[in-house]
Amino acid sequence: MFDQQGFDRDPEQIHRNYFNRGTRTQSAGLTLELEGSQEVREAAARVLEAARAVPHLSEDHDNYEDAQEKTQHMWEAINEFVRVARTRLAL
């Protein structure tokens, strides 16, 4: 399962990808805390909150629909963060 940009939408793969990038996320969070506006910090916090809510798939995948729904919420939060960051941060 991939989104329109070709990114993986499988909840379990997303979990692995994001846990592997934890250090960079913490570093980016510190930068946002120091340099970002309140709106940017809040959007970033919503991404982290949504990512933490994506459950690991159970052995029998009986929670797949829940994981898929929470993964969709995470992608919506990411898209909103990108929108806010592009309008608020001077890059």
N, CA, C and O of each residue as an XYZ file, in Angstrom:
364
protein
N       0.839     -1.177      0.000
C       0.000      0.000      0.000
C       0.884      1.239      0.000
O       1.746      1.390      0.866
N       0.676      2.117     -0.957
C       1.463      3.333     -1.072
C       0.531      4.512     -1.281
O      -0.563      4.361     -1.825
N       0.974      5.703     -0.841
C       0.172      6.892     -1.074
C       0.516      7.471     -2.444
O       1.259      6.855     -3.209
N      -0.016      8.643     -2.755
C       0.178      9.238     -4.071
C       1.632      9.598     -4.348
O       2.043      9.644     -5.507
N       2.420      9.855     -3.303
C       3.823     10.188     -3.482
C       4.709      8.937     -3.509
O       5.927      9.051     -3.645
N       4.114      7.753     -3.383
C       4.879      6.521     -3.415
C       5.423      6.095     -2.068
O       6.245      5.181     -2.001
N       4.982      6.742     -0.982
C       5.436      6.366      0.350
C       4.625      5.185      0.870
O       3.428      5.067      0.610
N       5.298      4.324      1.602
C       4.664      3.147      2.177
C       3.569      3.564      3.146
O       3.775      4.459      3.966
N       2.406      2.926      3.061
C       1.309      3.219      3.962
C       1.009      2.037      4.881
O       0.044      2.078      5.645
N       1.819      0.992      4.817
C       1.621     -0.160      5.670
C       1.976      0.226      7.107
O       3.102      0.654      7.358
N       1.050      0.087      8.052
C       1.306      0.529      9.432
C       2.555     -0.077     10.058
O       3.295      0.626     10.745
N       2.806     -1.364      9.839
C       3.964     -2.009     10.465
C       5.275     -1.462      9.887
O       6.231     -1.239     10.631
N       5.325     -1.248      8.589
C       6.530     -0.692      7.965
C       6.751      0.748      8.424
O       7.887      1.159      8.663
N       5.694      1.494      8.544
C       5.807      2.876      9.023
C       6.368      2.887     10.437
O       7.232      3.699     10.765
N       5.872      1.983     11.269
C       6.386      1.880     12.636
C       7.889      1.648     12.627
O       8.630      2.331     13.334
N       8.338      0.692     11.832
C       9.778      0.391     11.776
C      10.561      1.609     11.294
O      11.597      1.953     11.863
N      10.063      2.252     10.250
C      10.755      3.422      9.706
C      10.874      4.538     10.738
O      11.937      5.141     10.883
N       9.800      4.810     11.443
C       9.821      5.933     12.375
C      10.605      5.638     13.636
O      11.243      6.538     14.181
N      10.580      4.407     14.116
C      11.398      4.079     15.277
C      12.876      4.171     14.929
O      13.682      4.588     15.761
N      13.242      3.786     13.706
C      14.632      3.875     13.276
C      15.094      5.323     13.143
O      16.295      5.592     13.176
N      14.185      6.229     12.998
C      14.528      7.642     12.828
C      14.302      8.465     14.088
O      14.238      9.692     14.028
N      14.184      7.803     15.209
C      13.879      8.488     16.468
C      14.859      9.580     16.840
O      14.451     10.651     17.290
N      16.139      9.329     16.660
C      17.156     10.318     17.033
C      17.008     11.582     16.203
O      17.076     12.691     16.733
N      16.808     11.414     14.914
C      16.642     12.594     14.058
C      15.372     13.351     14.411
O      15.341     14.580     14.348
N      14.332     12.630     14.779
C      13.086     13.287     15.168
C      13.292     14.122     16.421
O      12.799     15.247     16.508
N      14.017     13.578     17.393
C      14.287     14.336     18.615
C      15.110     15.575     18.311
O      14.848     16.641     18.868
N      16.092     15.453     17.445
C      16.920     16.596     17.068
C      16.080     17.668     16.369
O      16.201     18.858     16.660
N      15.235     17.225     15.449
C      14.365     18.169     14.747
C      13.400     18.833     15.717
O      13.110     20.023     15.592
N      12.899     18.062     16.690
C      11.991     18.625     17.690
C      12.650     19.715     18.504
O      12.023     20.727     18.817
N      13.914     19.516     18.852
C      14.649     20.535     19.601
C      14.804     21.796     18.760
O      14.634     22.905     19.266
N      15.124     21.633     17.486
C      15.247     22.788     16.597
C      13.931     23.539     16.504
O      13.907     24.769     16.558
N      12.826     22.797     16.364
C      11.517     23.450     16.294
C      11.191     24.164     17.597
O      10.615     25.252     17.589
N      11.557     23.552     18.710
C      11.291     24.160     20.013
C      12.032     25.488     20.146
O      11.514     26.442     20.725
N      13.247     25.538     19.606
C      14.046     26.760     19.712
C      13.688     27.804     18.663
O      13.733     29.002     18.943
N      13.336     27.367     17.466
C      13.168     28.305     16.353
C      11.756     28.389     15.788
O      11.430     29.348     15.088
N      10.926     27.414     16.075
C       9.607     27.378     15.462
C       8.577     28.206     16.215
O       8.704     28.446     17.415
N       7.569     28.629     15.492
C       6.452     29.350     16.111
C       5.587     28.373     16.902
O       5.748     27.158     16.785
N       4.697     28.892     17.684
C       3.770     28.050     18.445
C       2.971     27.149     17.510
O       2.745     25.979     17.816
N       2.550     27.685     16.386
C       1.763     26.911     15.428
C       2.573     25.735     14.864
O       2.037     24.640     14.695
N       3.854     25.958     14.575
C       4.718     24.896     14.061
C       4.946     23.834     15.130
O       4.886     22.638     14.846
N       5.208     24.273     16.357
C       5.431     23.312     17.449
C       4.193     22.463     17.695
O       4.300     21.257     17.920
N       3.031     23.078     17.655
C       1.794     22.323     17.871
C       1.551     21.318     16.748
O       1.114     20.195     17.001
N       1.835     21.721     15.504
C       1.663     20.799     14.374
C       2.629     19.627     14.495
O       2.261     18.490     14.200
N       3.857     19.891     14.923
C       4.843     18.820     15.115
C       4.392     17.874     16.227
O       4.537     16.657     16.109
N       3.853     18.428     17.292
C       3.381     17.600     18.407
C       2.232     16.700     17.957
O       2.127     15.561     18.412
N       1.374     17.197     17.073
C       0.272     16.367     16.567
C       0.796     15.197     15.730
O       0.224     14.108     15.757
N       1.888     15.425     14.984
C       2.481     14.329     14.211
C       2.998     13.249     15.155
O       2.720     12.065     14.963
N       3.746     13.656     16.169
C       4.298     12.676     17.105
C       3.200     11.930     17.842
O       3.291     10.717     18.034
N       2.170     12.643     18.251
C       1.046     12.009     18.953
C       0.352     10.984     18.049
O       0.021      9.882     18.486
N       0.137     11.360     16.796
C      -0.524     10.447     15.859
C       0.365      9.237     15.563
O      -0.139      8.119     15.452
N       1.667      9.441     15.434
C       2.582      8.322     15.159
C       2.624      7.352     16.324
O       2.671      6.139     16.124
N       2.608      7.875     17.531
C       2.630      7.001     18.715
C       1.350      6.180     18.846
O       1.350      5.130     19.488
N       0.262      6.652     18.243
C      -1.028      5.965     18.351
C      -1.146      4.787     17.387
O      -2.040      3.955     17.545
N      -0.259      4.700     16.389
C      -0.331      3.594     15.430
C       0.136      2.325     16.134
O       1.292      2.235     16.545
N      -0.754      1.343     16.275
C      -0.367      0.127     17.004
C       0.451     -0.827     16.143
O       0.374     -0.800     14.914
N       1.234     -1.669     16.808
C       1.882     -2.773     16.104
C       0.792     -3.756     15.700
O      -0.182     -3.957     16.425
N       0.969     -4.358     14.545
C      -0.011     -5.347     14.114
C       0.108     -6.601     14.967
O       1.207     -7.050     15.293
N      -1.036     -7.152     15.317
C      -1.045     -8.402     16.060
C      -0.661     -9.541     15.122
O      -0.677     -9.383     13.902
N      -0.320    -10.680     15.698
C       0.089    -11.845     14.899
C      -0.952    -12.219     13.844
O      -0.607    -12.551     12.710
N      -2.215    -12.162     14.225
C      -3.268    -12.548     13.281
C      -3.828    -11.354     12.499
O      -4.784    -11.492     11.736
N      -3.222    -10.193     12.700
C      -3.604     -8.960     11.989
C      -5.060     -8.562     12.230
O      -5.667     -7.883     11.402
N      -5.620     -8.986     13.368
C      -7.017     -8.635     13.634
C      -7.190     -7.151     13.951
O      -8.319     -6.660     13.978
N      -6.110     -6.438     14.190
C      -6.209     -4.998     14.453
C      -5.784     -4.174     13.234
O      -5.482     -2.988     13.364
N      -5.760     -4.796     12.057
C      -5.288     -4.121     10.850
C      -6.103     -2.873     10.530
O      -5.533     -1.830     10.212
N      -7.418     -2.967     10.610
C      -8.257     -1.809     10.281
C      -7.977     -0.636     11.212
O      -7.914      0.511     10.769
N      -7.809     -0.924     12.507
C      -7.484      0.129     13.468
C      -6.121      0.733     13.146
O      -5.961      1.953     13.160
N      -5.147     -0.114     12.858
C      -3.807      0.374     12.521
C      -3.839      1.212     11.246
O      -3.181      2.248     11.159
N      -4.596      0.764     10.278
C      -4.699      1.495      9.022
C      -5.349      2.867      9.244
O      -4.894      3.871      8.696
N      -6.402      2.901     10.041
C      -7.077      4.172     10.329
C      -6.137      5.135     11.061
O      -6.078      6.318     10.726
N      -5.410      4.635     12.052
C      -4.505      5.492     12.805
C      -3.309      5.922     11.958
O      -2.755      7.003     12.158
N      -2.917      5.075     11.018
C      -1.862      5.462     10.083
C      -2.350      6.602      9.196
O      -1.601      7.539      8.919
N      -3.589      6.526      8.755
C      -4.168      7.608      7.949
C      -4.203      8.910      8.739
O      -3.918      9.971      8.184
N      -4.545      8.851     10.020
C      -4.543     10.054     10.864
C      -3.134     10.635     10.956
O      -2.950     11.852     10.942
N      -2.140      9.745     11.051
C      -0.761     10.216     11.125
C      -0.386     10.943      9.835
O       0.225     12.010      9.884
N      -0.745     10.377      8.687
C      -0.415     11.032      7.423
C      -1.133     12.371      7.291
O      -0.571     13.311      6.729
N      -2.333     12.476      7.786
C      -3.041     13.756      7.770
C      -2.309     14.772      8.632
O      -2.194     15.939      8.257
N      -1.813     14.335      9.788
C      -1.049     15.223     10.668
C       0.256     15.651      9.998
O       0.662     16.808     10.111
N       0.912     14.725      9.303
C       2.146     15.066      8.592
C       1.863     16.091      7.503
O       2.597     17.070      7.370
N       0.819     15.880      6.730
C       0.468     16.822      5.669
C       0.172     18.210      6.239
O       0.554     19.219      5.646
N      -0.502     18.264      7.381
C      -0.796     19.550      8.019
C       0.494     20.200      8.526
O       0.668     21.411      8.398
N       1.396     19.403      9.100
C       2.673     19.948      9.554
C       3.452     20.543      8.382
O       4.007     21.635      8.497
N       3.493     19.835      7.269
C       4.204     20.336      6.091
C       3.605     21.663      5.645
O       4.336     22.600      5.323
N       2.285     21.746      5.624
C       1.617     22.999      5.215
C       2.006     24.135      6.152
O       2.380     25.219      5.704
N       1.914     23.879      7.461
C       2.246     24.925      8.441
C       3.713     25.297      8.347
O       4.054     26.480      8.344
N       4.584     24.305      8.271
C       6.021     24.577      8.228
C       6.390     25.397      6.997
O       7.214     26.308      7.079
N       5.794     25.083      5.879
C       6.114     25.838      4.651
C       5.651     27.294      4.734
O       6.271     28.178      4.144
N       4.581     27.536      5.453
C       4.101     28.924      5.546
C       4.768     29.688      6.680
O       4.810     30.917      6.639
N       5.294     28.997      7.696
C       5.835     29.671      8.879
C       7.351     29.710      8.993
O       7.912     30.617      9.609
N       8.016     28.716      8.392
C       9.472     28.662      8.517
C      10.130     29.233      7.261
O       9.762     28.874      6.143
N      11.074     30.095      7.446
C      11.847     30.622      6.328
C      13.017     29.694      6.081
O      13.955     29.639      6.878
N      12.964     28.970      4.987
C      14.036     28.008      4.688
C      14.937     28.539      3.605
O      15.896     27.872      3.217
